[in-house]
Amino acid sequence: MQVKMLVMQNREGLSSQNAMSLVKTASSFKSRIHLEKESKKIDAKSVMGVISLGIKYSESVIVIINGDDEKSAMEEIEKLFENNFAV
């Protein structure tokens, strides 16, 4: 299991376009991927779930990944956050 706290550095926050990039990345892996903000935990492969978190600039989210390709999945999701969701 991989668990990491990531901070939203994109000034737009998790806009619908950024949410789509995150879901597309998460969906490319077999591992189960969840995002947790405050007490809400969602499936990162669900667009509606990701948007419902309403992650704004400078807010943090916990990424939880469990599965065979969890390390690769975490690396790719970290890259998204580090590169401000530029694809």
ABEGO torsion letter per residue (X at the ends): XBBBBBBBABAAEBBAAAAAAAAAAAAABABBBBBBBEABBBBAABAAAAAAAGBBBGBBBBBBBBEAAAAAAAAAAAAAAAAGGBX
